[in-house]
Amino acid sequence: MSTMSVLVSDSSGQELLDPSWEVARDTEDTSLQDGKNFTLEAIPFLKTGEDCINGEKLEVRAADLGTPHGKKLARTLFDNRDKIDPSWRAFCLVFTGTVGKDKAGDRRVLSLSWNGKDWYVGFRWLDRKWGGRARLMRIVN
């Protein structure tokens, strides 16, 4: 499993959110202190025999795996996207700590994905099927 080390962004990440969203949950790991270095790993969340899970199970798995990260970590990774391990380009990096509701009432989470040239911030529909191409981010130090 590959890891990356980054410096925490001094941005809260609030600017990543659509201003029309209603923020339903905004949990952030308190160890994310501005200017602090830390190491991350991208971890799978599917159990043996599963092809995919729904959004509710993803949220439970994220809590069980110690990955409560939201907009601040997403912003930090985006600010350090040149340091993201190239092997992670195959995955959608998901941040379940910040959940918003769009105008239609659909729950959405922040994600980072590779588009073939650069990383971009996405707003994935949480109540979809989540498969093996998604990863949760965990701080390892």
Salt bridges, closest charged atoms under 4 A:
GLU15 OE2 - ARG75 NH1 3.16
ASP26 OD2 - LYS71 NZ 2.18
ASP34 OD1 - LYS72 NZ 2.58
GLU41 OE2 - ARG138 NE 2.90
GLU50 OE2 - ARG61 NH2 2.82
GLU59 OE2 - ARG25 NH2 2.89
GLU59 OE1 - ARG107 NH2 2.88
ASP79 OD1 - ARG75 NE 2.82
ASP102 OD2 - ARG108 NE 2.75
ASP118 OD1 - ARG81 NE 3.47
ASP127 OD1 - ARG107 NH2 2.98
